[in-house]
Amino acid sequence: LAKLRELKEKYDLVSRKTSSLHETCESILQTQNDLAQKAEEIEQILKHFTILTSIEAKLNAKNVVLSAERMLPVFDAVDSSIAFLERNVKFPISALHSRTRPST
């Protein structure tokens, strides 16, 4: 009977540890999902700050042909980034942009 009680205690201990491990894994998975979502949000924000590099490369390319078909997407991206910066003045570069943009 003592062996059976000892076996039951060990089973209960393993069961508690397994449950605890499961809860910890669930928490870690949730944290991973949250971080992946935040990384995607940051990536979407950063694209507005890196658009200038892309545009400079396109405009500085040798033998560049500035056709409307090629430039319209560039202008759309610039407009989108400007609108983003104006909506999100919390970013320091937004304030710089506002100071350097000509008045309309």
C-alpha positions in Angstrom: 0.0 0.0 0.0 2.9 2.4 0.7 4.3 1.7 -2.7 1.0 2.5 -4.3 0.8 5.8 -2.3 4.4 6.7 -3.4 3.5 5.9 -7.0 0.4 8.2 -6.7 2.5 11.0 -5.3 5.1 10.7 -8.1 2.3 10.6 -10.6 0.7 13.8 -9.1 4.1 15.5 -9.1 4.7 14.6 -12.8 1.2 15.7 -13.7 1.7 19.1 -12.0 5.0 19.6 -13.7 3.6 18.6 -17.1 0.7 21.0 -16.6 3.1 23.8 -15.6 5.3 23.1 -18.6 2.2 23.1 -20.9 1.1 26.5 -19.5 4.6 27.9 -19.9 4.7 26.7 -23.5 1.3 28.3 -24.3 2.5 31.5 -22.8 5.7 31.4 -24.8 3.8 30.7 -28.0 1.5 33.7 -27.3 4.5 35.9 -26.7 6.1 34.6 -30.0 2.9 35.5 -31.9 2.7 38.9 -30.3 6.3 39.6 -31.2 5.8 38.5 -34.8 2.9 40.8 -35.1 4.9 43.7 -33.6 7.7 42.9 -36.0 5.3 43.1 -38.9 4.0 46.5 -37.6 7.6 47.8 -37.3 8.4 46.6 -40.8 5.3 48.5 -42.2 6.5 51.6 -40.4 10.1 51.3 -41.5 9.1 51.1 -45.2 8.0 54.8 -44.9 11.5 55.7 -43.7 13.4 53.7 -46.2 11.5 54.8 -49.3 14.0 57.6 -50.0 16.9 55.2 -50.4 14.8 53.2 -53.0 13.8 56.3 -54.8 17.4 57.7 -54.9 18.6 54.4 -56.4 16.0 54.5 -59.1 16.7 58.1 -60.0 20.5 57.7 -59.9 20.5 54.6 -62.1 22.5 55.0 -65.3 20.4 55.3 -68.4 17.2 55.8 -66.3 14.1 56.5 -68.4 11.7 58.7 -66.4 8.5 57.5 -67.9 5.1 58.1 -66.3 4.6 54.3 -66.0 7.8 54.0 -63.9 7.4 57.2 -61.9 3.7 56.9 -60.9 4.4 54.1 -58.4 7.3 56.1 -57.0 5.2 59.2 -56.6 2.4 57.1 -55.0 5.0 55.6 -52.5 6.3 59.1 -51.7 2.7 60.4 -51.2 1.9 57.5 -48.9 5.1 58.1 -46.9 4.4 61.8 -46.5 0.9 61.1 -45.4 2.2 58.6 -42.9 4.8 61.0 -41.5 2.2 63.8 -41.2 -0.2 61.4 -39.3 2.6 60.1 -37.0 4.4 63.1 -35.7 5.7 61.1 -32.8 8.6 60.0 -35.0 11.5 62.5 -34.8 11.9 62.4 -38.6 8.3 63.5 -39.0 9.1 66.8 -37.3 12.1 67.2 -39.6 10.0 66.5 -42.6 7.4 69.1 -41.5 10.1 71.8 -41.1 11.7 71.1 -44.5 8.5 70.7 -46.5 7.4 73.8 -48.4 4.2 75.5 -47.3 1.2 75.0 -49.6 
